[in-house]
Amino acid sequence: MKKILVVESSPMGDKSVSRRLTKDILGELLEKHPGSSVTVRDLTQKPLPHLTAEQLVAFATLLEKRD
C-alpha cells in the first residue's frame, strides 16, 4: 500500500468513537505497510461547500445546451 486517505467527519473531536477507530485502523495499516503516505481530510475543519440550485441545474443540462 502506498497511499492512505483518511476522511474525518465527526464533529465530536477526541470524544468521537469513529475517530478513535480510524486511528487504530490507521496504526495497523502503517504497521503492515510501512512507508505508506497518509493524507488526512478533516471535514469539520475544512468543510466541503454545498452545491447550489444553479449548479444542480447545470449538471442536469444537456451538453449541447450548456453555454
PDB file of N, H, CA, C and O in Angstrom:
ATOM      1  N   MET A   1       0.857  -1.170   0.000  1.00  0.00           N
ATOM      2  CA  MET A   1       0.000   0.000   0.000  1.00  0.00           C
ATOM      3  C   MET A   1       0.900   1.229   0.000  1.00  0.00           C
ATOM      4  O   MET A   1       1.857   1.297   0.771  1.00  0.00           O
ATOM      5  N   LYS A   2       0.605   2.183  -0.844  1.00  0.00           N
ATOM      6  H   LYS A   2      -0.172   2.127  -1.471  1.00  0.00           H
ATOM      7  CA  LYS A   2       1.448   3.373  -0.931  1.00  0.00           C
ATOM      8  C   LYS A   2       0.772   4.621  -0.388  1.00  0.00           C
ATOM      9  O   LYS A   2       1.427   5.477   0.206  1.00  0.00           O
ATOM     10  N   LYS A   3      -0.550   4.730  -0.591  1.00  0.00           N
ATOM     11  H   LYS A   3      -1.083   4.034  -1.074  1.00  0.00           H
ATOM     12  CA  LYS A   3      -1.252   5.939  -0.166  1.00  0.00           C
ATOM     13  C   LYS A   3      -2.491   5.563   0.631  1.00  0.00           C
ATOM     14  O   LYS A   3      -3.236   4.659   0.256  1.00  0.00           O
ATOM     15  N   ILE A   4      -2.697   6.264   1.726  1.00  0.00           N
ATOM     16  H   ILE A   4      -2.092   6.999   2.031  1.00  0.00           H
ATOM     17  CA  ILE A   4      -3.867   6.047   2.570  1.00  0.00           C
ATOM     18  C   ILE A   4      -4.568   7.394   2.726  1.00  0.00           C
ATOM     19  O   ILE A   4      -3.945   8.386   3.103  1.00  0.00           O
ATOM     20  N   LEU A   5      -5.864   7.419   2.435  1.00  0.00           N
ATOM     21  H   LEU A   5      -6.370   6.613   2.129  1.00  0.00           H
ATOM     22  CA  LEU A   5      -6.670   8.621   2.611  1.00  0.00           C
ATOM     23  C   LEU A   5      -7.596   8.407   3.798  1.00  0.00           C
ATOM     24  O   LEU A   5      -8.354   7.439   3.843  1.00  0.00           O
ATOM     25  N   VAL A   6      -7.526   9.319   4.756  1.00  0.00           N
ATOM     26  H   VAL A   6      -6.910  10.106   4.719  1.00  0.00           H
ATOM     27  CA  VAL A   6      -8.402   9.284   5.929  1.00  0.00           C
ATOM     28  C   VAL A   6      -9.333  10.484   5.829  1.00  0.00           C
ATOM     29  O   VAL A   6      -8.879  11.626   5.761  1.00  0.00           O
ATOM     30  N   VAL A   7     -10.636  10.222   5.820  1.00  0.00           N
ATOM     31  H   VAL A   7     -11.005   9.294   5.875  1.00  0.00           H
ATOM     32  CA  VAL A   7     -11.624  11.296   5.791  1.00  0.00           C
ATOM     33  C   VAL A   7     -12.345  11.299   7.133  1.00  0.00           C
ATOM     34  O   VAL A   7     -13.059  10.355   7.471  1.00  0.00           O
ATOM     35  N   GLU A   8     -12.149  12.362   7.883  1.00  0.00           N
ATOM     36  H   GLU A   8     -11.569  13.128   7.608  1.00  0.00           H
ATOM     37  CA  GLU A   8     -12.783  12.522   9.186  1.00  0.00           C
ATOM     38  C   GLU A   8     -13.982  13.453   9.028  1.00  0.00           C
ATOM     39  O   GLU A   8     -13.904  14.466   8.333  1.00  0.00           O
ATOM     40  N   SER A   9     -15.099  13.099   9.681  1.00  0.00           N
ATOM     41  H   SER A   9     -15.163  12.276  10.245  1.00  0.00           H
ATOM     42  CA  SER A   9     -16.267  13.970   9.565  1.00  0.00           C
ATOM     43  C   SER A   9     -17.016  14.163  10.882  1.00  0.00           C
ATOM     44  O   SER A   9     -17.972  14.938  10.935  1.00  0.00           O
ATOM     45  N   SER A  10     -16.606  13.484  11.929  1.00  0.00           N
ATOM     46  H   SER A  10     -15.830  12.855  11.886  1.00  0.00           H
ATOM     47  CA  SER A  10     -17.314  13.617  13.199  1.00  0.00           C
ATOM     48  C   SER A  10     -16.960  14.931  13.882  1.00  0.00           C
ATOM     49  O   SER A  10     -15.783  15.248  14.052  1.00  0.00           O
ATOM     50  N   PRO A  11     -17.975  15.696  14.275  1.00  0.00           N
ATOM     51  CA  PRO A  11     -17.707  16.946  14.983  1.00  0.00           C
ATOM     52  C   PRO A  11     -17.369  16.738  16.463  1.00  0.00           C
ATOM     53  O   PRO A  11     -17.155  17.711  17.185  1.00  0.00           O
ATOM     54  N   MET A  12     -17.319  15.487  16.923  1.00  0.00           N
ATOM     55  H   MET A  12     -17.494  14.696  16.337  1.00  0.00           H
ATOM     56  CA  MET A  12     -17.103  15.189  18.343  1.00  0.00           C
ATOM     57  C   MET A  12     -15.638  15.248  18.761  1.00  0.00           C
ATOM     58  O   MET A  12     -15.331  15.135  19.948  1.00  0.00           O
ATOM     59  N   GLY A  13     -14.730  15.425  17.804  1.00  0.00           N
ATOM     60  H   GLY A  13     -14.979  15.517  16.840  1.00  0.00           H
ATOM     61  CA  GLY A  13     -13.310  15.550  18.138  1.00  0.00           C
ATOM     62  C   GLY A  13     -12.776  14.335  18.867  1.00  0.00           C
ATOM     63  O   GLY A  13     -12.986  13.206  18.423  1.00  0.00           O
ATOM     64  N   ASP A  14     -12.081  14.549  19.991  1.00  0.00           N
ATOM     65  H   ASP A  14     -11.910  15.466  20.351  1.00  0.00           H
ATOM     66  CA  ASP A  14     -11.477  13.459  20.758  1.00  0.00           C
ATOM     67  C   ASP A  14     -12.501  12.509  21.370  1.00  0.00           C
ATOM     68  O   ASP A  14     -12.155  11.388  21.740  1.00  0.00           O
ATOM     69  N   LYS A  15     -13.740  12.935  21.480  1.00  0.00           N
ATOM     70  H   LYS A  15     -14.021  13.846  21.179  1.00  0.00           H
ATOM     71  CA  LYS A  15     -14.798  12.095  22.055  1.00  0.00           C
ATOM     72  C   LYS A  15     -15.437  11.180  21.012  1.00  0.00           C
ATOM     73  O   LYS A  15     -16.306  10.377  21.350  1.00  0.00           O
ATOM     74  N   SER A  16     -15.027  11.288  19.766  1.00  0.00           N
ATOM     75  H   SER A  16     -14.321  11.941  19.491  1.00  0.00           H
ATOM     76  CA  SER A  16     -15.607  10.514  18.678  1.00  0.00           C
ATOM     77  C   SER A  16     -15.106   9.068  18.677  1.00  0.00           C
ATOM     78  O   SER A  16     -13.901   8.817  18.668  1.00  0.00           O
ATOM     79  N   VAL A  17     -16.040   8.135  18.686  1.00  0.00           N
ATOM     80  H   VAL A  17     -17.019   8.339  18.694  1.00  0.00           H
ATOM     81  CA  VAL A  17     -15.687   6.719  18.614  1.00  0.00           C
ATOM     82  C   VAL A  17     -15.124   6.399  17.228  1.00  0.00           C
ATOM     83  O   VAL A  17     -14.158   5.646  17.110  1.00  0.00           O
ATOM     84  N   SER A  18     -15.718   6.962  16.194  1.00  0.00           N
ATOM     85  H   SER A  18     -16.503   7.574  16.290  1.00  0.00           H
ATOM     86  CA  SER A  18     -15.243   6.674  14.836  1.00  0.00           C
ATOM     87  C   SER A  18     -13.821   7.190  14.611  1.00  0.00           C
ATOM     88  O   SER A  18     -13.042   6.553  13.902  1.00  0.00           O
ATOM     89  N   ARG A  19     -13.475   8.327  15.198  1.00  0.00           N
ATOM     90  H   ARG A  19     -14.108   8.845  15.773  1.00  0.00           H
ATOM     91  CA  ARG A  19     -12.107   8.846  15.053  1.00  0.00           C
ATOM     92  C   ARG A  19     -11.103   7.944  15.783  1.00  0.00           C
ATOM     93  O   ARG A  19      -9.993   7.724  15.297  1.00  0.00           O
ATOM     94  N   ARG A  20     -11.498   7.427  16.948  1.00  0.00           N
ATOM     95  H   ARG A  20     -12.399   7.605  17.342  1.00  0.00           H
ATOM     96  CA  ARG A  20     -10.602   6.502  17.662  1.00  0.00           C
ATOM     97  C   ARG A  20     -10.427   5.211  16.872  1.00  0.00           C
ATOM     98  O   ARG A  20      -9.324   4.672  16.784  1.00  0.00           O
ATOM     99  N   LEU A  21     -11.517   4.724  16.301  1.00  0.00           N
ATOM    100  H   LEU A  21     -12.413   5.163  16.372  1.00  0.00           H
ATOM    101  CA  LEU A  21     -11.450   3.513  15.485  1.00  0.00           C
ATOM    102  C   LEU A  21     -10.561   3.743  14.268  1.00  0.00           C
ATOM    103  O   LEU A  21      -9.742   2.892  13.921  1.00  0.00           O
ATOM    104  N   THR A  22     -10.724   4.883  13.627  1.00  0.00           N
ATOM    105  H   THR A  22     -11.390   5.574  13.909  1.00  0.00           H
ATOM    106  CA  THR A  22      -9.897   5.221  12.464  1.00  0.00           C
ATOM    107  C   THR A  22      -8.418   5.263  12.845  1.00  0.00           C
ATOM    108  O   THR A  22      -7.565   4.768  12.109  1.00  0.00           O
ATOM    109  N   LYS A  23      -8.126   5.853  13.994  1.00  0.00           N
ATOM    110  H   LYS A  23      -8.820   6.254  14.592  1.00  0.00           H
ATOM    111  CA  LYS A  23      -6.741   5.937  14.463  1.00  0.00           C
ATOM    112  C   LYS A  23      -6.154   4.545  14.674  1.00  0.00           C
ATOM    113  O   LYS A  23      -5.008   4.285  14.308  1.00  0.00           O
ATOM    114  N   ASP A  24      -6.944   3.654  15.264  1.00  0.00           N
ATOM    115  H   ASP A  24      -7.875   3.865  15.562  1.00  0.00           H
ATOM    116  CA  ASP A  24      -6.488   2.272  15.487  1.00  0.00           C
ATOM    117  C   ASP A  24      -6.245   1.546  14.164  1.00  0.00           C
ATOM    118  O   ASP A  24      -5.226   0.877  13.993  1.00  0.00           O
ATOM    119  N   ILE A  25      -7.176   1.680  13.244  1.00  0.00           N
ATOM    120  H   ILE A  25      -8.004   2.223  13.383  1.00  0.00           H
ATOM    121  CA  ILE A  25      -7.042   1.023  11.934  1.00  0.00           C
ATOM    122  C   ILE A  25      -5.840   1.579  11.183  1.00  0.00           C
ATOM    123  O   ILE A  25      -5.083   0.828  10.568  1.00  0.00           O
ATOM    124  N   LEU A  26      -5.668   2.885  11.235  1.00  0.00           N
ATOM    125  H   LEU A  26      -6.282   3.496  11.735  1.00  0.00           H
ATOM    126  CA  LEU A  26      -4.520   3.511  10.567  1.00  0.00           C
ATOM    127  C   LEU A  26      -3.216   2.985  11.140  1.00  0.00           C
ATOM    128  O   LEU A  26      -2.277   2.709  10.393  1.00  0.00           O
ATOM    129  N   GLY A  27      -3.148   2.843  12.456  1.00  0.00           N
ATOM    130  H   GLY A  27      -3.910   3.067  13.063  1.00  0.00           H
ATOM    131  CA  GLY A  27      -1.950   2.294  13.092  1.00  0.00           C
ATOM    132  C   GLY A  27      -1.637   0.887  12.590  1.00  0.00           C
ATOM    133  O   GLY A  27      -0.482   0.561  12.317  1.00  0.00           O
ATOM    134  N   GLU A  28      -2.675   0.052  12.468  1.00  0.00           N
ATOM    135  H   GLU A  28      -3.614   0.316  12.690  1.00  0.00           H
ATOM    136  CA  GLU A  28      -2.493  -1.315  11.972  1.00  0.00           C
ATOM    137  C   GLU A  28      -2.046  -1.316  10.510  1.00  0.00           C
ATOM    138  O   GLU A  28      -1.175  -2.095  10.124  1.00  0.00           O
ATOM    139  N   LEU A  29      -2.643  -0.444   9.704  1.00  0.00           N
ATOM    140  H   LEU A  29      -3.351   0.188  10.019  1.00  0.00           H
ATOM    141  CA  LEU A  29      -2.250  -0.368   8.295  1.00  0.00           C
ATOM    142  C   LEU A  29      -0.789   0.050   8.144  1.00  0.00           C
ATOM    143  O   LEU A  29      -0.056  -0.515   7.333  1.00  0.00           O
ATOM    144  N   LEU A  30      -0.374   1.036   8.927  1.00  0.00           N
ATOM    145  H   LEU A  30      -0.970   1.494   9.586  1.00  0.00           H
ATOM    146  CA  LEU A  30       1.007   1.509   8.831  1.00  0.00           C
ATOM    147  C   LEU A  30       1.992   0.453   9.338  1.00  0.00           C
ATOM    148  O   LEU A  30       3.128   0.382   8.870  1.00  0.00           O
ATOM    149  N   GLU A  31       1.550  -0.367  10.298  1.00  0.00           N
ATOM    150  H   GLU A  31       0.627  -0.310  10.679  1.00  0.00           H
ATOM    151  CA  GLU A  31       2.395  -1.472  10.768  1.00  0.00           C
ATOM    152  C   GLU A  31       2.608  -2.496   9.658  1.00  0.00           C
ATOM    153  O   GLU A  31       3.713  -3.002   9.462  1.00  0.00           O
ATOM    154  N   LYS A  32       1.530  -2.788   8.937  1.00  0.00           N
ATOM    155  H   LYS A  32       0.632  -2.377   9.097  1.00  0.00           H
ATOM    156  CA  LYS A  32       1.590  -3.787   7.865  1.00  0.00           C
ATOM    157  C   LYS A  32       2.225  -3.235   6.595  1.00  0.00           C
ATOM    158  O   LYS A  32       2.801  -3.981   5.803  1.00  0.00           O
ATOM    159  N   HIS A  33       2.115  -1.923   6.410  1.00  0.00           N
ATOM    160  H   HIS A  33       1.647  -1.318   7.053  1.00  0.00           H
ATOM    161  CA  HIS A  33       2.614  -1.291   5.182  1.00  0.00           C
ATOM    162  C   HIS A  33       3.467  -0.065   5.528  1.00  0.00           C
ATOM    163  O   HIS A  33       3.063   1.067   5.263  1.00  0.00           O
ATOM    164  N   PRO A  34       4.633  -0.291   6.112  1.00  0.00           N
ATOM    165  CA  PRO A  34       5.480   0.852   6.485  1.00  0.00           C
ATOM    166  C   PRO A  34       5.875   1.667   5.251  1.00  0.00           C
ATOM    167  O   PRO A  34       6.032   1.130   4.155  1.00  0.00           O
ATOM    168  N   GLY A  35       6.026   2.936   5.453  1.00  0.00           N
ATOM    169  H   GLY A  35       5.898   3.373   6.344  1.00  0.00           H
ATOM    170  CA  GLY A  35       6.418   3.804   4.350  1.00  0.00           C
ATOM    171  C   GLY A  35       5.247   4.351   3.557  1.00  0.00           C
ATOM    172  O   GLY A  35       5.433   5.156   2.644  1.00  0.00           O
ATOM    173  N   SER A  36       4.046   3.922   3.899  1.00  0.00           N
ATOM    174  H   SER A  36       3.895   3.268   4.641  1.00  0.00           H
ATOM    175  CA  SER A  36       2.864   4.449   3.204  1.00  0.00           C
ATOM    176  C   SER A  36       2.696   5.924   3.539  1.00  0.00           C
ATOM    177  O   SER A  36       3.030   6.364   4.639  1.00  0.00           O
ATOM    178  N   SER A  37       2.176   6.680   2.582  1.00  0.00           N
ATOM    179  H   SER A  37       1.904   6.322   1.689  1.00  0.00           H
ATOM    180  CA  SER A  37       1.878   8.085   2.859  1.00  0.00           C
ATOM    181  C   SER A  37       0.425   8.190   3.301  1.00  0.00           C
ATOM    182  O   SER A  37      -0.446   7.482   2.796  1.00  0.00           O
ATOM    183  N   VAL A  38       0.183   9.078   4.245  1.00  0.00           N
ATOM    184  H   VAL A  38       0.891   9.653   4.655  1.00  0.00           H
ATOM    185  CA  VAL A  38      -1.157   9.256   4.794  1.00  0.00           C
ATOM    186  C   VAL A  38      -1.605  10.689   4.551  1.00  0.00           C
ATOM    187  O   VAL A  38      -0.890  11.637   4.876  1.00  0.00           O
ATOM    188  N   THR A  39      -2.795  10.839   3.975  1.00  0.00           N
ATOM    189  H   THR A  39      -3.376  10.068   3.711  1.00  0.00           H
ATOM    190  CA  THR A  39      -3.415  12.143   3.797  1.00  0.00           C
ATOM    191  C   THR A  39      -4.682  12.150   4.637  1.00  0.00           C
ATOM    192  O   THR A  39      -5.524  11.260   4.510  1.00  0.00           O
ATOM    193  N   VAL A  40      -4.815  13.153   5.492  1.00  0.00           N
ATOM    194  H   VAL A  40      -4.132  13.875   5.594  1.00  0.00           H
ATOM    195  CA  VAL A  40      -5.997  13.261   6.343  1.00  0.00           C
ATOM    196  C   VAL A  40      -6.807  14.478   5.904  1.00  0.00           C
ATOM    197  O   VAL A  40      -6.279  15.585   5.803  1.00  0.00           O
ATOM    198  N   ARG A  41      -8.083  14.259   5.649  1.00  0.00           N
ATOM    199  H   ARG A  41      -8.511  13.360   5.732  1.00  0.00           H
ATOM    200  CA  ARG A  41      -9.010  15.344   5.323  1.00  0.00           C
ATOM    201  C   ARG A  41     -10.040  15.397   6.440  1.00  0.00           C
ATOM    202  O   ARG A  41     -10.809  14.454   6.628  1.00  0.00           O
ATOM    203  N   ASP A  42     -10.054  16.493   7.178  1.00  0.00           N
ATOM    204  H   ASP A  42      -9.429  17.259   7.025  1.00  0.00           H
ATOM    205  CA  ASP A  42     -10.998  16.661   8.274  1.00  0.00           C
ATOM    206  C   ASP A  42     -12.082  17.638   7.826  1.00  0.00           C
ATOM    207  O   ASP A  42     -11.856  18.845   7.737  1.00  0.00           O
ATOM    208  N   LEU A  43     -13.251  17.093   7.549  1.00  0.00           N
ATOM    209  H   LEU A  43     -13.435  16.112   7.622  1.00  0.00           H
ATOM    210  CA  LEU A  43     -14.338  17.913   7.018  1.00  0.00           C
ATOM    211  C   LEU A  43     -14.960  18.837   8.063  1.00  0.00           C
ATOM    212  O   LEU A  43     -15.753  19.714   7.719  1.00  0.00           O
ATOM    213  N   THR A  44     -14.608  18.647   9.334  1.00  0.00           N
ATOM    214  H   THR A  44     -13.964  17.935   9.613  1.00  0.00           H
ATOM    215  CA  THR A  44     -15.088  19.590  10.345  1.00  0.00           C
ATOM    216  C   THR A  44     -14.189  20.817  10.401  1.00  0.00           C
ATOM    217  O   THR A  44     -14.627  21.887  10.823  1.00  0.00           O
ATOM    218  N   GLN A  45     -12.946  20.675   9.984  1.00  0.00           N
ATOM    219  H   GLN A  45     -12.589  19.806   9.641  1.00  0.00           H
ATOM    220  CA  GLN A  45     -12.007  21.792   9.968  1.00  0.00           C
ATOM    221  C   GLN A  45     -12.064  22.558   8.642  1.00  0.00           C
ATOM    222  O   GLN A  45     -11.909  23.779   8.601  1.00  0.00           O
ATOM    223  N   LYS A  46     -12.291  21.807   7.566  1.00  0.00           N
ATOM    224  H   LYS A  46     -12.417  20.815   7.600  1.00  0.00           H
ATOM    225  CA  LYS A  46     -12.358  22.420   6.246  1.00  0.00           C
ATOM    226  C   LYS A  46     -13.505  21.756   5.474  1.00  0.00           C
ATOM    227  O   LYS A  46     -13.273  20.864   4.658  1.00  0.00           O
ATOM    228  N   PRO A  47     -14.738  22.193   5.733  1.00  0.00           N
ATOM    229  CA  PRO A  47     -15.896  21.543   5.127  1.00  0.00           C
ATOM    230  C   PRO A  47     -15.977  21.757   3.615  1.00  0.00           C
ATOM    231  O   PRO A  47     -15.500  22.758   3.079  1.00  0.00           O
ATOM    232  N   LEU A  48     -16.590  20.792   2.956  1.00  0.00           N
ATOM    233  H   LEU A  48     -16.978  19.979   3.391  1.00  0.00           H
ATOM    234  CA  LEU A  48     -16.832  20.919   1.530  1.00  0.00           C
ATOM    235  C   LEU A  48     -17.979  21.898   1.315  1.00  0.00           C
ATOM    236  O   LEU A  48     -18.937  21.896   2.087  1.00  0.00           O
ATOM    237  N   PRO A  49     -17.903  22.731   0.287  1.00  0.00           N
ATOM    238  CA  PRO A  49     -19.010  23.663   0.039  1.00  0.00           C
ATOM    239  C   PRO A  49     -20.245  22.903  -0.466  1.00  0.00           C
ATOM    240  O   PRO A  49     -20.124  21.895  -1.163  1.00  0.00           O
ATOM    241  N   HIS A  50     -21.415  23.395  -0.109  1.00  0.00           N
ATOM    242  H   HIS A  50     -21.514  24.213   0.457  1.00  0.00           H
ATOM    243  CA  HIS A  50     -22.659  22.795  -0.576  1.00  0.00           C
ATOM    244  C   HIS A  50     -22.918  23.218  -2.013  1.00  0.00           C
ATOM    245  O   HIS A  50     -22.530  24.307  -2.436  1.00  0.00           O
ATOM    246  N   LEU A  51     -23.575  22.344  -2.752  1.00  0.00           N
ATOM    247  H   LEU A  51     -23.890  21.459  -2.409  1.00  0.00           H
ATOM    248  CA  LEU A  51     -23.958  22.679  -4.119  1.00  0.00           C
ATOM    249  C   LEU A  51     -25.142  23.630  -4.098  1.00  0.00           C
ATOM    250  O   LEU A  51     -26.029  23.521  -3.251  1.00  0.00           O
ATOM    251  N   THR A  52     -25.146  24.564  -5.040  1.00  0.00           N
ATOM    252  H   THR A  52     -24.426  24.653  -5.728  1.00  0.00           H
ATOM    253  CA  THR A  52     -26.264  25.494  -5.158  1.00  0.00           C
ATOM    254  C   THR A  52     -27.283  24.932  -6.142  1.00  0.00           C
ATOM    255  O   THR A  52     -26.982  24.007  -6.896  1.00  0.00           O
ATOM    256  N   ALA A  53     -28.480  25.490  -6.130  1.00  0.00           N
ATOM    257  H   ALA A  53     -28.724  26.242  -5.517  1.00  0.00           H
ATOM    258  CA  ALA A  53     -29.521  25.079  -7.071  1.00  0.00           C
ATOM    259  C   ALA A  53     -29.046  25.308  -8.507  1.00  0.00           C
ATOM    260  O   ALA A  53     -29.312  24.495  -9.392  1.00  0.00           O
ATOM    261  N   GLU A  54     -28.351  26.406  -8.729  1.00  0.00           N
ATOM    262  H   GLU A  54     -28.135  27.067  -8.010  1.00  0.00           H
ATOM    263  CA  GLU A  54     -27.843  26.719 -10.070  1.00  0.00           C
ATOM    264  C   GLU A  54     -26.861  25.641 -10.556  1.00  0.00           C
ATOM    265  O   GLU A  54     -26.898  25.248 -11.722  1.00  0.00           O
ATOM    266  N   GLN A  55     -26.005  25.178  -9.681  1.00  0.00           N
ATOM    267  H   GLN A  55     -25.975  25.497  -8.734  1.00  0.00           H
ATOM    268  CA  GLN A  55     -25.050  24.131 -10.046  1.00  0.00           C
ATOM    269  C   GLN A  55     -25.760  22.816 -10.352  1.00  0.00           C
ATOM    270  O   GLN A  55     -25.400  22.125 -11.304  1.00  0.00           O
ATOM    271  N   LEU A  56     -26.760  22.470  -9.556  1.00  0.00           N
ATOM    272  H   LEU A  56     -27.053  23.032  -8.783  1.00  0.00           H
ATOM    273  CA  LEU A  56     -27.500  21.239  -9.798  1.00  0.00           C
ATOM    274  C   LEU A  56     -28.233  21.271 -11.133  1.00  0.00           C
ATOM    275  O   LEU A  56     -28.270  20.269 -11.847  1.00  0.00           O
ATOM    276  N   VAL A  57     -28.815  22.418 -11.471  1.00  0.00           N
ATOM    277  H   VAL A  57     -28.785  23.232 -10.890  1.00  0.00           H
ATOM    278  CA  VAL A  57     -29.489  22.567 -12.765  1.00  0.00           C
ATOM    279  C   VAL A  57     -28.468  22.430 -13.890  1.00  0.00           C
ATOM    280  O   VAL A  57     -28.753  21.803 -14.909  1.00  0.00           O
ATOM    281  N   ALA A  58     -27.285  23.008 -13.718  1.00  0.00           N
ATOM    282  H   ALA A  58     -27.053  23.518 -12.889  1.00  0.00           H
ATOM    283  CA  ALA A  58     -26.240  22.932 -14.741  1.00  0.00           C
ATOM    284  C   ALA A  58     -25.815  21.483 -14.973  1.00  0.00           C
ATOM    285  O   ALA A  58     -25.586  21.081 -16.114  1.00  0.00           O
ATOM    286  N   PHE A  59     -25.708  20.695 -13.901  1.00  0.00           N
ATOM    287  H   PHE A  59     -25.894  21.022 -12.974  1.00  0.00           H
ATOM    288  CA  PHE A  59     -25.337  19.288 -14.057  1.00  0.00           C
ATOM    289  C   PHE A  59     -26.364  18.526 -14.881  1.00  0.00           C
ATOM    290  O   PHE A  59     -26.011  17.603 -15.615  1.00  0.00           O
ATOM    291  N   ALA A  60     -27.638  18.909 -14.762  1.00  0.00           N
ATOM    292  H   ALA A  60     -27.924  19.658 -14.165  1.00  0.00           H
ATOM    293  CA  ALA A  60     -28.708  18.198 -15.452  1.00  0.00           C
ATOM    294  C   ALA A  60     -28.956  18.710 -16.871  1.00  0.00           C
ATOM    295  O   ALA A  60     -29.750  18.133 -17.614  1.00  0.00           O
ATOM    296  N   THR A  61     -28.276  19.794 -17.241  1.00  0.00           N
ATOM    297  H   THR A  61     -27.631  20.263 -16.638  1.00  0.00           H
ATOM    298  CA  THR A  61     -28.457  20.375 -18.577  1.00  0.00           C
ATOM    299  C   THR A  61     -27.649  19.572 -19.602  1.00  0.00           C
ATOM    300  O   THR A  61     -26.477  19.262 -19.384  1.00  0.00           O
ATOM    301  N   LEU A  62     -28.294  19.245 -20.714  1.00  0.00           N
ATOM    302  H   LEU A  62     -29.246  19.496 -20.891  1.00  0.00           H
ATOM    303  CA  LEU A  62     -27.633  18.515 -21.789  1.00  0.00           C
ATOM    304  C   LEU A  62     -26.396  19.288 -22.262  1.00  0.00           C
ATOM    305  O   LEU A  62     -26.394  20.518 -22.282  1.00  0.00           O
ATOM    306  N   LEU A  63     -25.366  18.565 -22.633  1.00  0.00           N
ATOM    307  H   LEU A  63     -25.368  17.565 -22.616  1.00  0.00           H
ATOM    308  CA  LEU A  63     -24.111  19.209 -23.054  1.00  0.00           C
ATOM    309  C   LEU A  63     -24.324  20.225 -24.169  1.00  0.00           C
ATOM    310  O   LEU A  63     -23.756  21.317 -24.132  1.00  0.00           O
ATOM    311  N   GLU A  64     -25.139  19.872 -25.162  1.00  0.00           N
ATOM    312  H   GLU A  64     -25.601  18.986 -25.192  1.00  0.00           H
ATOM    313  CA  GLU A  64     -25.332  20.791 -26.298  1.00  0.00           C
ATOM    314  C   GLU A  64     -26.112  22.056 -25.922  1.00  0.00           C
ATOM    315  O   GLU A  64     -26.134  23.014 -26.694  1.00  0.00           O
ATOM    316  N   LYS A  65     -26.748  22.072 -24.753  1.00  0.00           N
ATOM    317  H   LYS A  65     -26.730  21.294 -24.125  1.00  0.00           H
ATOM    318  CA  LYS A  65     -27.491  23.260 -24.317  1.00  0.00           C
ATOM    319  C   LYS A  65     -26.730  24.087 -23.302  1.00  0.00           C
ATOM    320  O   LYS A  65     -27.216  25.126 -22.854  1.00  0.00           O
ATOM    321  N   ARG A  66     -25.544  23.637 -22.936  1.00  0.00           N
ATOM    322  H   ARG A  66     -25.149  22.793 -23.300  1.00  0.00           H
ATOM    323  CA  ARG A  66     -24.749  24.406 -21.973  1.00  0.00           C
ATOM    324  C   ARG A  66     -24.026  25.548 -22.682  1.00  0.00           C
ATOM    325  O   ARG A  66     -23.659  25.440 -23.852  1.00  0.00           O
ATOM    326  N   ASP A  67     -23.831  26.640 -21.952  1.00  0.00           N
ATOM    327  H   ASP A  67     -24.130  26.728 -21.001  1.00  0.00           H
ATOM    328  CA  ASP A  67     -23.069  27.765 -22.525  1.00  0.00           C
ATOM    329  C   ASP A  67     -21.941  28.172 -21.607  1.00  0.00           C
ATOM    330  O   ASP A  67     -21.193  29.098 -21.920  1.00  0.00           O
TER     331      ASP A  67
END
